[in-house]
Amino acid sequence: MFSKYKKQSAAQRPAPAAAAAAPAPAAPQAAASLRKPMARKPAEAAPADKDRKRKERLGEIKVQLHGELLEHLNLAALDKASESELRAEISSISAEILEEKGVVLNREDRQTLNKELYDEVTGLGPLETLLQDDTVSDILVNGPQQIFVERSGKLQISDVTFKDEKHLLRIIDKIVSAVGRRVDESNPYVDARLADGSRFNAMVPPIAVDGSLVSIRKFKKDKLGIDDLVNFGAFTEEMAAYLQAAVSTRLNVIVSGGTGSGKTTTLNALSSFIDNAERILTIEDTAELQLQQTHVGRMESRPPNVEGKGEVSPRDCLKNALRMRPDRIIVGETRGEEVIDMLQAMNTGHDGSMTTIHANSARDGVSRLENMIAMTGIEMPLKAVRSQISSAVNLIVQASRLQDGSRRMTSITEITGMEGDVISMQEIFRYQRVGLTPDNKIIGHFTATGVRSHFSERFRMWGYDLPASIYEPARMEG
């Protein structure tokens, strides 16, 4: 479709007469040869023309049938009907309407149409197929005609589309109305949770210029344990043994990383080391943590309603949690004024508490904590702020999503105290990148830094006497 405006390659482009006669300058040629050729692929799924026309025709029929179905179906009785009964009813009504309209479809098209109609009536329309696909981790909608999905850490365009902006807005409204929210021109963005726990965010026109923007972070039904992450290469068995000792001996842990780097997955895995007899309270914006312990109290913050009232912030939940006799407090993400209460909880008898923050390194994570404290408006000298952080936080685990889409625990860093006005830190393990394969897969290995843990004596006193060999740097065979 871009043939008319596609740039021609140097081989295809006719050389001007003057340029053809003159020799090519050496310097530009040398500079150009240093650049890696970019493989530019159009960001559109390119189905065959026949398939495209077929999909468009089915889409038009589906819109007509959906309107007719809403008139014929008893919506009040839908809740009581079983899935098989409802599918049979939809199939029967659609067959009757198609016969009235004189539309003839083959068996495959009829089955596709009935499935899409069922998704429209009971689910989230075109998104339903993607939500049921276990290989998809994120769904990103850029207007009605462009839906991207993330598989194995890589974004790819889907052939699923909405008919038009009105269709997309109807599905958005269906999602937000189910949780008592609304989205329109006066309130053009919304954050919600789907019935299966997936995180949903939407922004509609006029703020979204080219059509409504939707992002869905799918909720994983099967949580990944420590063994799974070790097998996937997220970190090593030695790092897992160290983390088990750290969590079991009640060190305060912060999991740091960027968006989509696996912070919540890592936090879930680390929580498996908590003793079953401890009382744990979790505080999240969207309930994603899947703790397996017996004694878990889960809290979820709440945004204000349409009138701007009824908000329950993470800080409100945290303050209340401190009165509920927790052994440990786990905050899904610290990003605001709740940081003060989180640090105080870590400092005052709630050892072993955990949270996540957005940061690119352990040192950057400490700076983020300082900035969050400053944004609360509390007047505190910088040295006092750093002293509070250094005494509260024991361990920063850095999770990263690398350029090939893989997720790795790139660093485990201990906070050992203060040296003057500076927080002193020591890295225990790191991921060492070595290079890149021709197909852009990262080559690297995990290694200890050679620094013995500051908490070795604590580990030993609690019965986790780790061998000195786990702190020895890896020797790569050359």
N, C-alpha and C positions, 0 to 999 in steps of 0.2 A: 504493500500500500504506500510505501514511501519512495517508490521508484522515481517519481517525478522530481522530488526534492533531495534525493540521496546524493551525498557528496561522491564525486567520482574519485577513484584511486589514481595515483600518479601514472599508473600504466594505462588507464582508460582515458585520462585527460589529454586532449590534443595540445601539443606544445605550440606557442606562438612562434611565428617565423623568426623574429629577432632572438628570442630565447633559445630556439633550436640551434641557431648558428653559433651562439656564444657558448664556451665551455662552462660547465657548472662550477661554481666556486667550491673550493675544498672545505673551508671551515664549516659552512652550514651542513654539508653532507656528513662531516664527522660528528657534528653535534646531534644530527637527527639519528645517526646510527646507535647512539648511546641510549636512546629512548626505547622502551619496550613497546611493541605494537599493541594497541588496545583492541580487544575483541568487542566491537559494539553490536549488541543484539537489540532488536526492537523489543520494547516492554509489553508487547501485545501477544496474547495467545493467537495463533494463526490457524484456526480450523479450516478445513476444506470449504470451499464456497457452498457446496451442496449441504454440508452439515450446518453451516451458518444459517442458510435459508430455512432449513428444517427446524432449527432451534427458534428462529424468529417466529415461524408459523405456530409452533407449539406454544410459544410465549403469549402470542395474541389470543389463541384459543383458551389458554389457562386463565388469562385475565377475565375473559367473558364468562367462563365457567365459574370462576371464583365468586363473581357477583351473583350469579344465579344460585350457587350453593348456599350463600349466606341468606338468600330469600327462602330456600327450601328446607335447610337444616334447622332443627330445633336446638338452638345454641344452649338453651338452659339445660337440656338433657345430655350435653356432650360430656360433662364431668362424670356422669354415671356410666356412660357407654365404655365398653372395653375397646382395646385397639383394633382387634379383628372385626368387631361389629361396626366400628366407625369406618374402617377401610372399606368394608363391604357396602356400607350405606353410601359412601362417597362414590364408589365405583358404579353403583346402581344408578344414582342420580345423574352422574356425568354421562353415562351411557345413554340415558333417556334424553338428556339435553342435546347430546351430539346427534342423536337420531332425528330429533325435532329440527335441528339446524341443517341436517343433511351433510354433516361432516363425517368423512370416512377416514379412519386411522388404522394403520397396521397394529399388530399385537404389541410390538415393542414400544411404539409411540404411545399407545393407550396405557401401558403399564407405567411408562415414564410420567405421563400426564397425571395419572391417579396418585402416584407417589408425591409429585410436586403439589398437587391439590391438598393432599393430606398434610404435608409440611406447612402449607399456607394456612390451613384451618387450625391446626393444633400446635404447630411449632413456629419457627422463625423463617419460614419461606426458604429462599435459596441458601441461607446460611446453615440450614439444618444439616445438609449433607456434609459440610465442612466440620461442623461441631461433632458429628458422629465419626469422623475420620481420626483415628488414634495417632496417625503419623503427623497430624497438624498440631502445632503448639500455639501459634498466634494467627489471628485472622485480622487483616487490615483492609478496610474499605475506603477507597478514595473516590467517592461518587458512585453512581449506580452501575457504571460500566467497567470499573476497575477494582478487582478484589485480589489482594495478595495474601499468600499464606506462607508461614515459616515451617520448613521441614528440615530436620537435622541441622538447625542453626543457620540455614540459608533461606532467603526470601525468593519466592517464585510466584509468577502471576497465575491465577486460577482461571479456568474457562467458565466459572460460575458468574453470572451477572444478574442485576435487577432489571426490570423492564424500563423503569424511569425513576426520577427523583421522588415522585409521589409514592411509588412502591416501596422505596427504601425508607422514606419517612414513616410509612405505615408500620413497617417492621420495628423501627426504632421506638415508635410510640407504644407498640405492643409490649416491648421489653420494659420500658420505664414505667408504664402504667401498672404493670404487674407488681412493682415494688413501691407503689404510691408516689411516684415522681412524675414530673412533666417536663417536656422540652419544647420550646417554641421560640419565636423571635425575641420575646422579652427575656427568656431564660434559655440561651442558645447552646448550653453545654450541660452534660449530665454524667455522673459517675454512678454506676449501679453494679449489681451482682446478679448473674443469671441463676436459674433454679439449680443448676448443677455445681454452683460455686465459682464459675468462671468470672473474671473481672471484665466489666464492660464500660467503655467510655465513648461518648458520642458528642459531636459538635455539628450543628446544623446551620444552614444559611440564615442570615447574611454573613455570619462570621466565617463559615466555611464557603469559600468563594466558588469552587467548581463542583459543588455537590456535597452532601453530608459526609463527614469523616467519622468512621467507626473503628475502634480497636477492641479486640477481644483477646484477653490472655486466658487460654483454656486451663481449666482446673484438672490436674492429673489425678485420675482415680487411684492409680497404683503409685504409692510414694516410693521413691528410690532410697534404699538403705545404704549404709556405709559400704557393704560388700559390693553392691551394684556400682557405686561410684568408683571404687577401686578397680573393678573389672572394666569399667568404661575408660579408665585412664585419667580420671579427674584428679586423683592423687595416689600416693603409694601406701603400701601396707605399713611402712614405718611411720608415715605421717598420721595414718589412722590410729596407730597405737599411741602416738603422742597426744592426739586429740582426745582419745578415750581417757587418758590420764588427766588431761586438762579439765574436761567436763566433769568427770567423776570426782575430782578433788575440789570442785566448786570454784574454779577460776571464772572471772567475769569475761565473757567473750563477745566481741563485736565482729560480725561478718560484713566485710566491706566489698563493694563492687559496683559496676555500672548497671544500667538497665538491661535485663535479660541475661545477666552473667551467671545466674544460678544461686543468688543469695538465699532465697527462701528454701530452695532444695537443699542447700548446704545446712541451713539452720534446722530443717526437718531431720536431716541425717544426724547432726550433732546431738539433737534432743534424744536420740535413741540410747545415748549413754547415761541418761539421767536415771537414778534409782527409782524403782516403781513405788517406793514408800513415800516419796516426796510429794508435797502439794505444789502444783504448778498452775500459775495463772497466765493466760495469753491475752495480749491486747493487739488488735489489728484493725486497719481500715476495712479490709476485705478478708474474711476468714479463709486463710489458705493453709495454715499449719495443720498437720495431721499427726498429732502426738499419740503414741500408743500406750502411754502410762494410764494407770487406773484413775489417779486423782488429778484431773485436769479441769480447770474452770476457764471457759472461753468467753472473751468479751469482744465486741465489735463496735467501733465508734460510729456515730451517726451524723450526717451533715444536716444543716438547717432545712426546715421545710420551705414551702413556697412563700410563707409570710416572714421568713428569716428567723423563725423560732425553733426551739426543740433540738438544737445542736448538742451533741455529746462528743466532746473532743477526746483524742487519745490521752491528753493530760488529765481530763476528768476521770477517765477509766483508770489511769495509773494511780491517781490519788486515792480512789476508792479501793483499788486492789491492795494498797498498803495496809488497809484496815481489815483485810480478809485473811490474815495469817498465812501468807504464802511462804513456801521455802525458796522458790525461785519465781522470778517474773520474766516472761519472754515477750518482748515488744516486736511485732512484725517488722516495723520500720520506724526509726527515729528520724524526724525531719523538721521538728518545730520546737515549741516551748516545752514540750514534755521531756526534753533532754535533761533539764535541771532535776526533775523528779526521778528520772531513770538513773542518773549518776548518784543521786542521794540514796536511792534504794540499793544500788551496788555497794555503797559505802557504809550502809547502816543495817547490816544483818541479813541481807538477801544475797549472799554470795552465790555465785553460779548463775546469775541472771545473764540473759543474752538478748541481743538485738541486731538489726542490720542498719547500715547507712550507705548512702551513695558516695563513693570516693574511688579514686584511681590507684591509691597506694595506702600503706599504713600511715605514713607521715601525712598524707593528704587527708586521711580519715580523722586524725587528731585535729588538723586545722579546721575541718568541717564541724567538729564538735565545738571548737572555740567560737566559730562563727555563729552556730546555732544558739550558744549561750549569750553571745553579744546581741543577737536579734530579739531575745526575750526582753531586752531593755533593763536588765539588772546591772547595776553599776558595780563591777568587780575588777580589781587589778588583774592584769594578764597573768601575773605569777600565781595568784590565788586560783584563777580558772584552770591553769595548767596543773597546779597541785591537786585540785579536785579530780581532774581527768586521770592523772597518773596514779592516784590512789584508788580510783574506782575501776579502771579498765586494766585487765591483766594481759589480754591476748587479742590481737587483730588478725583475722583470717581474711586474706584477699582472694576473691573469686573474680575471674575474668573470662570474657568471651573473646576468643582470639579471632584473627581475620578469616580463618578457614571455617568458622562457625563452631569449633570445638570449645568446650568449657573446661577450664583448668583452675585448680587452686594454686595460684601463682606465687603465694608467699604466706608464711606463718611467722608473725612477728610478736615478740613479747615486749611489754612496757615494764621497765625495771625501776622507774623512779624519776627523780629530778637531778639534774646536774646544773646548778645555778638556776637560770631562768628557762632552761630547755628541758623538755621531756626526753629522757634517755630510753632508747629502744634497741633491741637486738633481733636480727632475723635468724630464725632457726632452720627453716626450709624455704627453698625457692624453686621455681620452674625455670630452667635454663634453656633458652631458645638457641638453636644451633644454625638453622637454615630453613630453606623452603624447597619442597619437591617441585618438579616441573608442573604438576597439576595443582600447585598452590596449597599443598598440605604442609602444615608446620612441623618441622623436625625439632625435637627437644627432649629433655629429660629432667626428672626431679632430682634434686640433690640437697643434702644437708649442707649448711654453711661451715660446719666445724665448730660452731659455738655451742657449748653445753647449756642446757636450759637453766634459767635463773631459778626455776621452781623444782629442780631435781630433788632437793631435800624434802620438799612438800610431797612430791609424788611418792618418795620412798616411805615417808611416814604414813601415808594413806594406803600403802600396799601396792603401789605401782612403781616398782623398781626397774625402770627402763634400762636396757643394756647400753653401754657407752657407744657401741658400734652404730646405733641409729643416728648419732650426731656426726659421723664421719662422712666427709664429702664423697660423692660417687666418683669412681675412677672410670673414665670412658676409655674403652679399648680403641687404640688408634690404628 
